Amino acid sequence: MENKKVWLITGASKGLGLTLAKKLLQAGHKVAATSRNTTSLINAVDFEGDAFLPLAVELGSDGHVAAAIQQTHEKFGRIDVVVNNAGYGIGGSIEELTDKETRDSFEINVFGMLNVIRHVLPIMRKQGSGHIINISSIAGIAPATGWSVYGATKHAVIGLTEVLAEDVKALGIKATVIAPGAFRTNFLKADSLVLSEKKIDAYAGIRASHERYAKMSGNQAGNPEKAAKVMIELAEMAEPPLYLLLGSDAFSRAFAKLDLLSESYKQQEALTKSTDY
């Protein structure tokens, strides 16, 4: 039987975060979970007992995040695993998306995550242990047309996790970045997805891309229950991977991108090396 741990999960009122929280509580772990609305979080998790700590948190507020992590530590005495799951999709061309729409996306998908990491690391350093799991997306590796800003936020998550893992390795802390493909959650529904209010006729291809994704809702290949099981297994590994793809579609897209990069780099080898002294 795996060791019982204290988990902190952001964005746990729906999607993969909710599935993971419920599965962990059923298995006897302790879970602190965040949402902007604790009523919806409590109703969704549907668990009674001291092992569950619902937290109302605005992830874009450094103060909110610091208070939530302190409250978690005071209640449970430690924090073993953090899952930075909160985030949302945003679609539209760069020209169509306003400055506010773009910055709001980075505020949650990137800066909110950084707030959590910044405030949980002192606790994990003192423990000499901990595992930070950051949820990116296959869009952070191989983004599709019409999802430029979303791809940028998720690419940032990959980059920051890569360096985080190196920075904390000697401290006994692990870091993993997960890039899921399409899972059968509410991710493609209005409460988890923002499309640019401004629409420019020239970007007809982007509208077509968004329509294709909308039709996928409810028919995605990924099983959230199985994803949650994998994340629990990940936290039990003595040496967890830095990178983890979830879903056969993520696997295919990632390797297609690897092939594209390899071919592109090799084609321009002479030009690349021509800049040396």
C-alpha positions as CSV (number, residue, x, y, z in Angstrom):
1,M,0.0,0.0,0.0
2,E,1.3,3.4,-0.9
3,N,2.3,5.9,1.9
4,K,-0.5,8.4,2.8
5,K,0.5,11.9,1.7
6,V,-0.6,15.4,2.0
7,W,-1.6,16.8,-1.4
8,L,-2.3,20.3,-2.5
9,I,-4.3,20.6,-5.7
10,T,-5.2,23.8,-7.5
11,G,-8.2,24.1,-9.7
12,A,-9.9,21.1,-8.1
13,S,-13.6,21.9,-8.6
14,K,-13.7,20.3,-12.0
15,G,-11.7,18.4,-14.6
16,L,-8.6,16.4,-13.8
17,G,-8.1,18.2,-10.5
18,L,-11.5,17.2,-9.2
19,T,-11.1,13.6,-10.3
20,L,-7.7,13.4,-8.6
21,A,-8.9,15.0,-5.4
22,K,-11.8,12.5,-5.1
23,K,-9.6,9.5,-5.8
24,L,-7.0,10.6,-3.3
25,L,-9.6,11.1,-0.5
26,Q,-11.1,7.7,-1.2
27,A,-7.6,6.2,-0.9
28,G,-7.1,7.8,2.5
29,H,-4.8,10.7,1.6
30,K,-5.1,14.2,2.9
31,V,-6.1,16.8,0.3
32,A,-6.1,20.6,0.4
33,A,-7.9,21.8,-2.8
34,T,-8.3,25.3,-4.2
35,S,-11.0,26.9,-6.2
36,R,-12.3,30.5,-6.6
37,N,-15.6,29.3,-5.1
38,T,-15.5,26.9,-2.2
39,T,-19.2,26.1,-2.3
40,S,-18.9,24.6,-5.8
41,L,-15.6,22.9,-4.7
42,I,-17.2,21.3,-1.6
43,N,-20.3,20.2,-3.6
44,A,-18.1,18.7,-6.4
45,V,-15.7,16.8,-4.1
46,D,-18.6,15.6,-1.9
47,F,-16.5,14.4,1.0
48,E,-17.0,14.8,4.8
49,G,-14.0,14.6,7.1
50,D,-10.9,16.2,8.4
51,A,-8.8,14.9,5.5
52,F,-10.3,17.5,3.1
53,L,-9.4,21.2,3.3
54,P,-11.3,23.4,0.7
55,L,-9.7,26.7,0.1
56,A,-11.0,29.8,-1.7
57,V,-8.0,31.2,-3.6
58,E,-7.4,33.7,-6.3
59,L,-4.2,32.3,-7.8
60,G,-3.2,35.6,-9.3
61,S,-3.0,37.1,-5.8
62,D,0.4,36.3,-4.2
63,G,-1.2,37.0,-0.7
64,H,-4.1,34.7,-1.3
65,V,-1.8,31.9,-2.3
66,A,0.6,32.4,0.6
67,A,-2.3,32.3,3.1
68,A,-3.7,29.1,1.6
69,I,-0.4,27.3,1.7
70,Q,0.1,28.4,5.3
71,Q,-3.3,27.2,6.2
72,T,-2.6,23.9,4.6
73,H,0.6,23.5,6.5
74,E,-0.9,24.5,9.8
75,K,-3.7,21.9,9.4
76,F,-1.8,18.9,8.1
77,G,1.8,19.6,9.3
78,R,3.4,19.1,6.0
79,I,2.9,19.2,2.2
80,D,4.2,16.3,0.2
81,V,2.8,16.8,-3.3
82,V,1.6,19.9,-5.1
83,V,-0.4,19.6,-8.3
84,N,-0.6,22.9,-10.2
85,N,-3.6,22.0,-12.2
86,A,-5.5,25.3,-12.4
87,G,-5.7,26.8,-15.8
88,Y,-8.0,27.4,-18.8
89,G,-7.9,27.4,-22.5
90,I,-7.9,30.5,-24.6
91,G,-8.4,30.6,-28.3
92,G,-8.0,33.3,-31.0
93,S,-5.2,34.8,-33.1
94,I,-2.7,37.1,-31.4
95,E,-4.3,40.0,-33.4
96,E,-7.8,39.2,-32.1
97,L,-6.9,38.6,-28.5
98,T,-6.8,41.8,-26.4
99,D,-4.0,42.7,-24.0
100,K,-6.3,41.9,-21.1
101,E,-7.4,38.6,-22.4
102,T,-3.8,37.6,-23.0
103,R,-2.6,38.8,-19.6
104,D,-5.5,37.2,-17.7
105,S,-4.5,33.9,-19.3
106,F,-0.9,34.2,-18.2
107,E,-2.0,35.3,-14.8
108,I,-3.7,32.0,-14.0
109,N,-1.8,29.5,-16.3
110,V,1.7,30.8,-15.4
111,F,1.9,33.4,-12.7
112,G,-0.6,31.7,-10.4
113,M,1.5,28.5,-10.7
114,L,4.7,30.5,-9.9
115,N,3.0,31.9,-6.8
116,V,2.2,28.4,-5.5
117,I,5.7,27.2,-6.2
118,R,7.3,30.2,-4.5
119,H,5.4,29.7,-1.3
120,V,5.5,25.9,-1.0
121,L,9.2,25.6,-1.6
122,P,10.2,26.9,1.9
123,I,8.1,24.1,3.4
124,M,9.5,21.4,1.2
125,R,13.0,22.7,1.7
126,K,12.6,22.4,5.5
127,Q,11.1,18.9,5.1
128,G,13.9,17.9,2.7
129,S,11.3,16.3,0.5
130,G,8.4,17.1,-1.8
131,H,7.1,16.7,-5.3
132,I,5.8,19.5,-7.5
133,I,3.7,18.3,-10.5
134,N,2.9,21.0,-13.0
135,I,0.1,20.4,-15.6
136,S,1.1,21.7,-19.0
137,S,-0.6,20.4,-22.2
138,I,0.4,18.8,-25.4
139,A,-0.3,22.3,-26.7
140,G,2.8,23.4,-24.9
141,I,4.8,21.1,-27.1
142,A,2.8,21.0,-30.4
143,P,0.2,23.8,-30.4
144,A,-2.5,23.9,-33.0
145,T,-3.7,26.9,-35.1
146,G,-5.9,29.3,-33.2
147,W,-4.4,28.6,-29.8
148,S,-1.2,30.8,-29.9
149,V,-1.5,32.3,-26.4
150,Y,-2.7,29.1,-24.8
151,G,0.3,27.3,-26.4
152,A,2.6,30.1,-25.1
153,T,1.4,29.7,-21.5
154,K,1.7,25.9,-21.5
155,H,5.2,26.2,-23.2
156,A,6.2,28.5,-20.3
157,V,5.1,25.8,-17.8
158,I,7.4,23.3,-19.5
159,G,10.3,25.7,-19.4
160,L,9.9,26.7,-15.8
161,T,9.5,23.1,-14.7
162,E,12.7,22.0,-16.5
163,V,14.8,24.6,-14.6
164,L,12.9,24.1,-11.3
165,A,13.8,20.4,-11.3
166,E,17.5,21.2,-11.6
167,D,17.3,24.0,-9.0
168,V,15.7,21.8,-6.3
169,K,17.3,18.5,-7.0
170,A,19.9,18.8,-4.3
171,L,17.2,19.7,-1.8
172,G,15.4,16.4,-2.0
173,I,12.5,17.9,-4.0
174,K,11.2,16.5,-7.3
175,A,9.5,18.2,-10.2
176,T,7.5,16.8,-13.0
177,V,5.7,18.5,-15.9
178,I,2.7,16.6,-17.4
179,A,1.5,17.3,-20.9
180,P,-2.0,15.8,-21.3
181,G,-3.8,15.3,-24.6
182,A,-7.5,15.5,-24.9
183,F,-9.4,14.1,-21.8
184,R,-13.1,13.7,-21.4
185,T,-13.6,16.6,-19.0
186,N,-15.3,20.0,-19.3
187,F,-12.2,21.6,-20.7
188,L,-13.8,22.4,-24.0
189,K,-16.9,23.9,-22.4
190,A,-17.6,27.6,-21.7
191,D,-16.5,27.5,-18.1
192,S,-13.0,26.3,-18.9
193,L,-12.5,28.0,-22.3
194,V,-12.3,31.6,-23.4
195,L,-12.5,32.6,-27.1
196,S,-11.5,36.1,-28.3
197,E,-14.4,38.5,-28.3
198,K,-13.0,40.1,-31.3
199,K,-13.4,38.2,-34.5
200,I,-11.5,39.1,-37.8
201,D,-12.9,37.6,-41.0
202,A,-9.4,36.9,-42.4
203,Y,-8.9,34.2,-39.7
204,A,-11.5,31.8,-41.1
205,G,-9.1,28.9,-40.5
206,I,-9.0,29.7,-36.8
207,R,-12.8,29.6,-36.6
208,A,-12.8,26.2,-38.3
209,S,-10.1,24.9,-35.8
210,H,-12.3,26.1,-32.8
211,E,-15.3,24.3,-34.3
212,R,-13.4,21.1,-34.7
213,Y,-12.3,21.2,-31.0
214,A,-15.9,22.1,-29.9
215,K,-17.1,18.9,-31.6
216,M,-14.6,16.8,-29.6
217,S,-16.2,17.7,-26.3
218,G,-17.6,14.6,-24.6
219,N,-15.8,12.3,-27.1
220,Q,-12.2,12.8,-26.1
221,A,-10.1,9.6,-25.9
222,G,-8.5,10.4,-22.5
223,N,-10.1,8.9,-19.4
224,P,-9.8,11.3,-16.3
225,E,-10.0,8.4,-13.9
226,K,-7.0,6.7,-15.4
227,A,-5.1,10.0,-15.6
228,A,-5.6,10.5,-11.8
229,K,-4.4,6.9,-11.2
230,V,-1.2,7.7,-13.1
231,M,-0.6,10.9,-11.1
232,I,-0.9,9.0,-7.8
233,E,1.5,6.4,-9.1
234,L,3.9,9.2,-10.2
235,A,4.0,10.5,-6.6
236,E,5.0,7.1,-5.3
237,M,8.1,6.8,-7.6
238,A,11.5,7.2,-5.9
239,E,12.7,8.8,-9.1
240,P,9.8,10.3,-11.0
241,P,10.3,11.5,-14.6
242,L,10.7,15.1,-15.4
243,Y,8.5,14.8,-18.4
244,L,5.3,12.8,-18.7
245,L,2.9,12.7,-21.7
246,L,-0.7,11.6,-21.0
247,G,-2.8,10.1,-23.7
248,S,-2.0,8.4,-27.0
249,D,-2.8,11.6,-28.9
250,A,-0.3,13.5,-26.8
251,F,2.3,10.8,-27.6
252,S,1.7,11.0,-31.3
253,R,1.7,14.8,-31.4
254,A,4.9,15.0,-29.3
255,F,6.8,12.7,-31.5
256,A,5.6,14.4,-34.7
257,K,7.0,17.6,-33.2
258,L,10.3,15.9,-32.4
259,D,10.6,14.8,-36.0
260,L,9.8,18.3,-37.3
261,L,12.4,19.9,-35.1
262,S,15.1,17.4,-36.0
263,E,14.4,17.8,-39.7
264,S,14.3,21.6,-39.5
265,Y,17.5,21.9,-37.4
266,K,19.4,19.6,-39.7
267,Q,18.3,21.3,-42.9
268,Q,19.7,24.6,-41.6
269,E,22.9,23.2,-40.1
270,A,25.2,25.1,-42.5
271,L,23.4,28.4,-42.0
272,T,23.4,27.8,-38.2
273,K,27.1,27.2,-37.9
274,S,28.0,30.0,-40.3
275,T,27.7,32.5,-37.5
276,D,30.7,31.1,-35.6
277,Y,34.1,32.9,-35.6
